[in-house]
Amino acid sequence: MQLHSDPPPNTLSNPSAPSSLPRALAIPLSIISTISYILLLPSYLVFQTTIYYTLGPPYPDWTLGTLLFTRGLGLFLSFQYRFGLPQPDRASAYKVPVGARRKGCAVECRPVAGIPVVEEDELRIGWMRQTSVKVVDVPGFMVWPESASLSKTTANGNANGNATTTTTTTTTHSAQGYAKAKPDEKIIYYLVGGGFISGHPLRTHLAWWSSKLVGVRLFGE
């Protein structure tokens, strides 16, 4: 048995999947699919509401709003990307989003080179064995706190048997940018997801907040 070398049996492989259609054909079909979704959505939400009040929520803590949002989003994705995958936003991929919360942190962006051509054949497995999968450079963002205050609380006892607490605050300074990591240094590796097609590691405050909170550098791509 081969593991991870070929697509699972009885599944639709990517070369024949709808997402591999030419853009000239995929875009009009995606537009038609989106219009169909808009027309279907009201009745679909009514159906889901009926199911919610007759059979109950699929999970005990799900509200009606959670159910409708989840089901509606799932239906949207199935319609939107039925005939074409989203195109990568190469123009803004290397830019720091305006809405990123950078208070107390700095950032440096560098391109991360794709795998060498000599290693490409060896690493192409499963669905990657097709000409439509290309090796490309992707942006890598190194985020680091300008300074971080780490608090540590310890409990102590005295002669009277009473417990006292002591809080010690230490200000640490993280290495900056892409400087070589020290042997004992920890760096957070943050993958935003999206298969390098959509998503940006700095689109939300999570990267900045995590780097500043932990007091270490964070590398996101």
Wavefront OBJ file of the C-alpha trace (Angstrom):
o trace
v 0.000 0.000 0.000
v 1.305 3.453 -0.896
v 0.708 6.290 1.530
v 0.200 9.827 0.224
v 1.604 8.946 -3.201
v -1.661 8.823 -5.125
v -5.181 10.204 -4.689
v -7.510 7.944 -2.692
v -9.403 5.428 -4.832
v -12.836 6.288 -6.210
v -12.228 10.039 -5.902
v -12.233 12.733 -8.542
v -8.644 13.613 -9.363
v -7.738 17.222 -10.002
v -6.920 17.000 -13.746
v -10.569 16.133 -14.449
v -12.113 18.257 -11.681
v -14.316 21.248 -12.578
v -11.799 23.592 -10.950
v -9.306 22.812 -13.705
v -11.543 24.293 -16.400
v -10.040 27.116 -18.487
v -10.685 30.546 -16.998
v -12.603 31.644 -20.107
v -15.124 28.920 -19.322
v -14.819 28.782 -15.524
v -15.559 32.483 -14.911
v -18.942 32.601 -16.743
v -19.969 29.339 -15.083
v -18.967 30.722 -11.686
v -21.108 33.824 -12.297
v -24.092 31.670 -13.212
v -23.428 29.533 -10.146
v -23.327 32.606 -7.879
v -26.634 33.902 -9.281
v -28.168 30.480 -8.692
v -26.929 30.595 -5.100
v -28.560 33.998 -4.496
v -31.878 32.741 -5.863
v -31.732 29.539 -3.838
v -30.518 31.010 -0.546
v -33.865 32.324 0.887
v -35.702 29.021 0.467
v -32.646 27.121 1.705
v -32.519 29.186 4.911
v -36.260 28.660 5.437
v -35.689 24.926 5.073
v -32.837 24.993 7.593
v -34.954 27.016 10.031
v -37.736 24.429 9.778
v -35.274 21.634 10.455
v -33.907 23.547 13.449
v -37.291 23.943 15.124
v -38.582 20.458 14.282
v -35.545 18.204 14.734
v -33.471 20.477 16.918
v -29.948 21.856 16.410
v -27.242 19.520 15.079
v -25.144 20.359 18.148
v -26.522 21.305 21.583
v -24.820 24.699 21.760
v -25.759 25.812 18.244
v -28.158 28.733 18.008
v -30.355 29.337 14.987
v -27.983 32.104 13.874
v -24.988 29.762 14.048
v -26.819 27.140 12.016
v -27.949 29.556 9.307
v -24.527 31.176 9.013
v -22.708 27.836 8.809
v -25.106 26.251 6.349
v -25.325 29.404 4.237
v -21.551 29.766 4.078
v -21.125 26.100 3.163
v -23.663 26.468 0.364
v -21.929 29.630 -0.853
v -18.533 27.935 -1.056
v -19.960 24.917 -2.868
v -21.547 27.210 -5.484
v -18.782 29.801 -5.708
v -15.901 27.412 -6.324
v -17.711 24.689 -8.197
v -16.223 25.737 -11.549
v -13.107 27.651 -10.534
v -10.817 28.137 -7.583
v -10.186 31.667 -6.267
v -7.288 33.426 -7.934
v -4.326 34.452 -5.734
v -4.016 38.142 -4.981
v -0.411 38.624 -6.038
v -0.634 42.440 -6.076
v -1.209 42.827 -2.324
v 0.389 39.584 -1.141
v 3.624 41.330 -0.108
v 1.946 44.339 1.500
v 1.161 44.828 5.165
v -2.626 45.316 5.425
v -3.694 48.788 6.501
v -5.946 47.359 9.197
v -3.204 45.275 10.828
v -2.691 46.114 14.474
v 1.027 46.808 14.749
v 1.151 48.651 18.079
v 4.315 47.601 19.886
v 5.503 45.358 17.041
v 7.490 45.693 13.839
v 7.433 43.653 10.653
v 9.713 42.740 7.776
v 8.626 40.990 4.588
v 10.830 38.838 2.379
v 10.007 36.416 -0.436
v 10.240 32.739 0.455
v 11.685 30.859 -2.507
v 9.900 27.811 -3.853
v 11.473 24.381 -3.872
v 14.429 23.889 -6.264
v 13.636 22.385 -9.647
v 15.936 19.421 -8.972
v 13.809 18.471 -5.950
v 10.460 19.147 -7.570
v 9.836 15.686 -9.024
v 10.621 13.994 -5.732
v 8.242 16.206 -3.741
v 5.360 16.091 -6.212
v 2.958 13.500 -4.813
v -0.753 12.789 -5.186
v -2.730 15.669 -6.661
v 0.434 17.705 -7.153
v 1.414 15.489 -10.084
v -0.081 17.749 -12.708
v 1.117 20.620 -14.833
v -1.369 23.123 -13.359
v 0.472 23.072 -10.005
v 3.309 25.583 -10.237
v 6.203 26.327 -7.907
v 6.070 30.008 -6.916
v 7.674 32.302 -4.366
v 5.444 33.363 -1.483
v 5.761 36.285 0.936
v 7.052 35.618 4.420
v 6.395 38.101 7.238
v 8.595 38.254 10.320
v 6.881 40.029 13.203
v 8.687 40.869 16.426
v 7.823 42.850 19.556
v 9.810 46.000 20.194
v 9.730 44.994 23.848
v 7.692 42.597 25.917
v 6.926 42.530 29.631
v 6.579 39.063 31.097
v 5.069 38.746 34.590
v 5.718 35.814 36.920
v 3.883 35.327 40.208
v 5.367 33.146 42.968
v 3.954 32.089 46.328
v 6.106 32.342 49.447
v 5.597 31.416 53.081
v 6.720 33.347 56.167
v 7.433 32.530 59.813
v 3.791 33.016 60.812
v 2.648 30.432 58.282
v 0.935 32.991 56.097
v 1.359 32.775 52.328
v 2.445 35.802 50.357
v 2.696 36.319 46.608
v 5.426 38.085 44.721
v 5.046 39.356 41.168
v 8.179 39.858 39.129
v 8.038 41.751 35.834
v 10.861 41.325 33.349
v 11.214 43.302 30.133
v 12.612 41.226 27.303
v 13.850 42.348 23.923
v 13.255 40.008 20.993
v 15.656 39.606 18.116
v 14.695 41.819 15.218
v 13.803 40.959 11.648
v 15.387 37.971 9.983
v 18.417 37.850 12.288
v 19.790 34.348 12.813
v 18.033 32.596 15.664
v 19.959 31.755 18.817
v 20.246 28.081 19.832
v 17.702 28.506 22.654
v 15.430 30.988 20.896
v 11.837 30.074 20.123
v 10.000 31.462 17.092
v 6.288 31.037 16.380
v 5.548 29.591 12.932
v 2.125 30.821 11.841
v 0.409 29.325 8.786
v -2.726 31.257 7.979
v -4.177 28.580 5.687
v -5.862 29.077 2.335
v -3.441 26.906 0.393
v -1.413 29.976 -0.681
v -4.421 30.988 -2.785
v -6.267 33.185 -0.315
v -5.604 34.488 3.152
v -2.940 36.779 4.592
v -1.077 36.189 7.887
v -1.433 39.833 8.880
v -5.055 40.336 7.871
v -6.123 40.064 11.511
v -4.463 41.028 14.774
v -3.639 37.407 15.731
v -0.008 37.463 14.554
v 0.795 40.801 16.169
v -1.015 39.935 19.377
v 0.666 36.514 19.697
v 4.159 37.896 19.102
v 3.737 40.672 21.630
v 2.026 38.470 24.230
v 4.633 35.685 24.154
v 7.552 38.060 23.601
v 9.117 36.177 20.684
v 9.385 36.568 16.939
v 6.619 35.201 14.730
v 7.094 34.066 11.144
v 3.898 33.962 9.102
v 3.210 33.002 5.511
l 1 2 3 4 5 6 7 8 9 10 11 12 13 14 15 16 17 18 19 20 21 22 23 24 25 26 27 28 29 30 31 32 33 34 35 36 37 38 39 40 41 42 43 44 45 46 47 48 49 50 51 52 53 54 55 56 57 58 59 60 61 62 63 64 65 66 67 68 69 70 71 72 73 74 75 76 77 78 79 80 81 82 83 84 85 86 87 88 89 90 91 92 93 94 95 96 97 98 99 100 101 102 103 104 105 106 107 108 109 110 111 112 113 114 115 116 117 118 119 120 121 122 123 124 125 126 127 128 129 130 131 132 133 134 135 136 137 138 139 140 141 142 143 144 145 146 147 148 149 150 151 152 153 154 155 156 157 158 159 160 161 162 163 164 165 166 167 168 169 170 171 172 173 174 175 176 177 178 179 180 181 182 183 184 185 186 187 188 189 190 191 192 193 194 195 196 197 198 199 200 201 202 203 204 205 206 207 208 209 210 211 212 213 214 215 216 217 218 219 220 221
